[in-house]
Amino acid sequence: MVKMYKLKKHPDTGKINCISLITDGVTLLIPVEPSNYHYKQFIQDVAEQGIDIVEGADVVEPAYDELRIGEYPSREEQFDMMYWDKVNGTTVWEDTIQAIKDKYPKTITGGTTIASVPTWVQEAADNWTYNKQLREYVDAVKRLEQYILSEGRPEIREDVVVETNKIFNEETGELETVNITENVITQIAIEPLEETIEVTTISTESTETIIKTVKNPLIVKDEEERVAAQAIIDATPKNIIDSINT
């Protein structure tokens, strides 16, 4: 199901502080908080479905009358201007008011527009994708490192230091460190699985016992998992592989 998210601004700070999601007629407000479960789902949805599922925050543009009111001098200041204009024969008040009217003509009707989606949304989604691909690549490599069930694995033995002694060397007259080693098994051999197994079924029509030879399901599953793991590795971007190998 494609979801649609709407960014919301805080009325006081003007910063995006929550995200709304409407599902089944119910509005869910999601805080912009990386530890929040619903916020994590929001980022995942963007990563998987694209930035088009996110709508920017509303931008309310005031009309000319609101803009003018915000810049008009106070009544007291205007009365003072009028008084001194009369005394000095000037037009300060008229010029001041006209300048504000010219600055905000009646063609400014105001309204609500939609802001563009900030870059941090896409950056967070890209980071989610990167970490997902990284985890899948690491898991895939580990999966291929496991032995192949149809081939088994050999026994491996290595010389391991089990004791260290100090021995006097009569020729040099000094104590020398001598390692005592023991050949131990570091990997236990595992026999390969049988390629096929026999499966016994009973015919529903004749009640006759039927024995079929099929490929070992464990080997089939092992091969499928290895193919899937290799596909993940092949599809992993080079920069992710390089970040692990460097």
PyMOL commands that set and color helices and strands:
alter all, ss='L'
color gray80, all
select helices_A, chain A and resi 37-49+51-53+64-71+75-88+92-103+119-145+217-235+238-245
alter helices_A, ss='H'
color red, helices_A
select strands_A, chain A and resi 5-9+16-23+26-31+54-55+58-61+111-114+156-169+174-187+196-202+209-215
alter strands_A, ss='S'
color yellow, strands_A
deselect
rebuild
show_as cartoon
